[in-house]
Amino acid sequence: MPKHIVSGLKYLTAVELRKQGHTQREIADVLDMDRSTVSHYLNGRNLSWNSIEIAETITNLCPKDFLLLTYALVKDEEKTRSIVKTCSKRKYEVHINDTCIGCGLCVDLCMMNAIVLKNLKAHIDSNWCCGCLICEERCPTSSIEILEV
Amino acid sequence: MIANTKEVKGKDFDVKRSAEEKRELIYKDDICVGCGICENICPVEAIELGSIGAIVRTEADESKICVDEDKCVLCGMCSVGCPVDALDLKIDDVSIKTMDSYPSYISSAEIDNETCIHCKACEIACPREAITIARELPDRSKLVTGEIEVDKDTCVYCGACEEMCPADAIRVDQDIDSRDIEIDEDKCVYCLVCKKVCPVDAIRAACRTCSYGEYDIDPADAEIKGESFIDDELCVRCGWCEEICPVDAATVKKAFKGELNIDQDKCTTCGACIDVCPCDVLSFHQASKPGEIGEKVEKDETFCIYCGACENVCPVEAIDVKRTDIDYTPTKSKSWKNKLESLKT
């Protein structure tokens, strides 16, 4: 059931955020849940292990599938961003060539809101880049290079 | 998925993309000169120039350019490259032509209202009908001075004065029951024609300007007031107004410098270039005396904006337009700089 998989993804995100030192209140705000549910999640309750396993499988898919599937399940851009950023285990290095014409297509396409235009050139925040390569694929001038590090 | 939408209104169209920001490319066909710079500058080959010669000469119901909305990425290069503002890219309803981060041509046309004598020469000369001179002429009555009077007892109401009056200042009612004569002193120019034509000497009139000079006429009353307007959208900065202005009130700054060369041997005198030129630069030779043979197509390069529309439309490649210098505001983007520089030929 999609709802259970979403719970699994939220569980994984909550655990990861707790590891990073966030309070239950902060985690509840990020995932738009009430605090008691967060508390249950962190204690491994109210959740089937099977959902968590599927959620884990999803986080290990290629970044584009992870992102698109998460969005399809969660149906909320803000929450998708939080889940993908928190559960993404890979890091990326981004380079924009001078051939960039600043058309802003990548800005519009980036579901992670990681791209801004400055002086008619795209700038990608590698902290937020999830490596989905949607921007690289659609860039009309092939100016984007994203490498896993 | 992010996709563009296209809205066609007659020969005009808008291409839009709405997401984080709203990007809209607006095309106005009546402003387009068909130069093809947009087609050259487009980085994704989304623009196709139509058969400009046929469209212009047959007034065909067809846009001069076509933008493929599936290829267009709404970068705005065509809008910056367009020398006449037929294309305009707006981001969140603000034209990129007003944004500092985007380069733009340095060109302008201005009429100094203080110097302008509102003679309308520029309005008549402008090949794009972009200039309007709104002028207010002085009261005629303040430019002449005199006296006029009718002796109604002597007047026979023949109407000769009314017919002769060049200023349309006299009204005569010849009806037997309501005979009357009226002279409108605001219209009268004291030419004394009525006085001279009157068969019974009923009109007494004198022109003071003739006998005493202009001492009781205030020169301030003779001033022509007015204002000049240049429609920035229609203006192509060709320089006709600057050249024709008798008092140097008009100044035009062009964005391109270049050369226009016509190969008279290749020219077949089809006249397509003449029809397409937005600046009235080209013309067929007008013989000033019998038997005189001039060049096939003559040019007055003073007014050329080096847009290249004539070169594109020429079926026999007899025209060569060179752009040697392009004046634009600086940009930090290398790709934009390269693209603008590529317009030099």
HADDOCK unambig.tbl for C-alpha pairs under 7 A between the chains (distance, minus, plus):
assign (segid A and resid 98 and name CA) (segid B and resid 334 and name CA) 6.00 0.50 0.50
assign (segid A and resid 98 and name CA) (segid B and resid 335 and name CA) 6.16 0.50 0.50
assign (segid A and resid 99 and name CA) (segid B and resid 335 and name CA) 5.11 0.50 0.50
assign (segid A and resid 100 and name CA) (segid B and resid 335 and name CA) 6.39 0.50 0.50
assign (segid A and resid 101 and name CA) (segid B and resid 75 and name CA) 6.64 0.50 0.50
assign (segid A and resid 101 and name CA) (segid B and resid 335 and name CA) 5.87 0.50 0.50
assign (segid A and resid 101 and name CA) (segid B and resid 336 and name CA) 6.48 0.50 0.50
assign (segid A and resid 102 and name CA) (segid B and resid 75 and name CA) 6.25 0.50 0.50
assign (segid A and resid 103 and name CA) (segid B and resid 73 and name CA) 6.08 0.50 0.50
assign (segid A and resid 103 and name CA) (segid B and resid 74 and name CA) 5.86 0.50 0.50
assign (segid A and resid 103 and name CA) (segid B and resid 75 and name CA) 3.77 0.50 0.50
assign (segid A and resid 105 and name CA) (segid B and resid 73 and name CA) 6.61 0.50 0.50
assign (segid A and resid 108 and name CA) (segid B and resid 19 and name CA) 5.54 0.50 0.50
assign (segid A and resid 108 and name CA) (segid B and resid 20 and name CA) 5.53 0.50 0.50
assign (segid A and resid 109 and name CA) (segid B and resid 2 and name CA) 6.59 0.50 0.50
assign (segid A and resid 119 and name CA) (segid B and resid 101 and name CA) 5.32 0.50 0.50
assign (segid A and resid 119 and name CA) (segid B and resid 332 and name CA) 5.99 0.50 0.50
assign (segid A and resid 119 and name CA) (segid B and resid 333 and name CA) 6.29 0.50 0.50
assign (segid A and resid 120 and name CA) (segid B and resid 101 and name CA) 6.68 0.50 0.50
assign (segid A and resid 120 and name CA) (segid B and resid 333 and name CA) 5.81 0.50 0.50
assign (segid A and resid 121 and name CA) (segid B and resid 333 and name CA) 6.71 0.50 0.50
assign (segid A and resid 140 and name CA) (segid B and resid 44 and name CA) 6.62 0.50 0.50
